[in-house]
């Protein structure tokens, strides 16, 4: 199966990994359970731990503590979006969800609408960081002269970024009007975003509802594996394990859905930047290198602004 490179379409190995402090799953009345206070605390603790680690890394040691925290939040938000995007592929393949558009676009809409439905400060941050990630990736491509792959499975970075912003504005114009202004989304477009969000959220609600696990159904076994991280990535892999990142995701997925069979969540060194759900092996893999690339992206091209 062709690897899905979610944000970056080049497989350049990066040598720095930032702790991925993903510690919650999105929730809706028809999809995921409410985030627990414990999960939220782990998320914040993970960001704090990551920021401290950055301060000791040669690449970032001369930066301020505020910069380390900002960088940690950027990587956390983008990795959260990646996980939910890949979980969408798992849901689609395992539950036979009908797809009436490009699957990559549909996976983005799953991640965005599930987070919006959560209605928490953390979900807002995740979505904002994800949008900024796509804006920043576009900035890198322009400055490095990278060719635009119009035939790629994924949409263009700017299109994906504005799609997230539009869905957020469509869910609550007053709440996200500042974000829309910062992203330079024209105000006359906001009404269209309202309709777009309503249709997208309702569609996911309808197709997911039959796959809820009822209280009398057994929980599906979801294995969690943290594989060896090469070289300096290993110290950060230990940090992932310390906050039980994959265990939290597996717990929510097993609680909420009636899966057809057991599957695996794993993190590993891949030798390239990627994250992928493979139906044949029933495995969702996150590469440590992907988080490292997000850190490098922000350090080299991040401005703190949207877009």
ZIRA-V135905 format. One record per residue. PSI is psi in whole degrees, -180 to 180 (none if undefined). Layout:
<<PSI> <PSI>>
//
This chain:
<<136> <129> <145> <110> <107> <-45> <-39> <134> <5> <144> <65> <126> <132> <152> <8> <131> <132> <141> <133> <102> <53> <115> <29> <159> <152> <157> <140> <173> <-14> <5> <-58> <156> <161> <140> <134> <158> <-34> <-42> <-43> <-40> <-38> <-37> <-51> <-40> <-37> <-42> <-43> <-45> <-42> <-44> <-40> <-40> <-39> <-36> <-21> <-7> <139> <-37> <-27> <5> <-25> <2> <164> <163> <-36> <-41> <-43> <-42> <-43> <-41> <-42> <-42> <-39> <-49> <-42> <-48> <-43> <-38> <-34> <-47> <-39> <-46> <-44> <-36> <-46> <-34> <-32> <-42> <-38> <-45> <-45> <-48> <-38> <-29> <4> <39> <127> <138> <121> <17> <-176> <134> <-35> <-38> <-40> <-39> <-39> <-42> <-35> <-52> <-45> <-48> <-35> <-39> <-41> <-41> <-27> <-37> <57> <163> <-36> <-44> <-38> <-43> <-42> <-47> <-40> <-43> <-38> <-44> <-45> <-34> <-44> <-40> <-42> <-38> <-40> <-39> <-41> <-44> <-41> <-44> <-30> <-2> <31> <139> <143> <121> <90> <-20> <4> <153> <-34> <155> <167> <148> <-44> <-37> <-43> <-38> <-49> <-26> <-43> <-48> <-43> <-43> <-39> <-48> <-38> <-29> <-29> <96> <-41> <-42> <-39> <16> <-32> <-42> <-43> <-40> <-43> <-35> <-3> <38> <118> <138> <-29> <-5> <-15> <-38> <-39> <-36> <-35> <-47> <-38> <-46> <-45> <-46> <-43> <-46> <-43> <-39> <-45> <-40> <-43> <-46> <-23> <-28> <-42> <-11> <10> <145> <125> <158> <-27> <-1> <140> <152> <137> <140> <121> <110> <148> <128> <127> <104> <167> <137> <132> <142> <-131> <-5> <-20> <-38> <-34> <-32> <-36> <-34> <-38> <-45> <-34> <-30> <3> <49> <-57> <-31> <-38> <-45> <-46> <-40> <-45> <-44> <-40> <-35> <-39> <-34> <152> <93> <155> <-25> <162> <156> <-178> <140> <129> <154> <142> <166> <125> <-20> <-2> <172> <120> <164> <140> <140> <126> <109> <-36> <-41> <-4> <52> <132> <117> <132> <127> <134> <-32> <-26> <-46> <-37> <-38> <-36> <-41> <-43> <-38> <-49> <-41> <-35> <-32> <-4> <140> <-12> <-3> <157> <124> <none>>
//
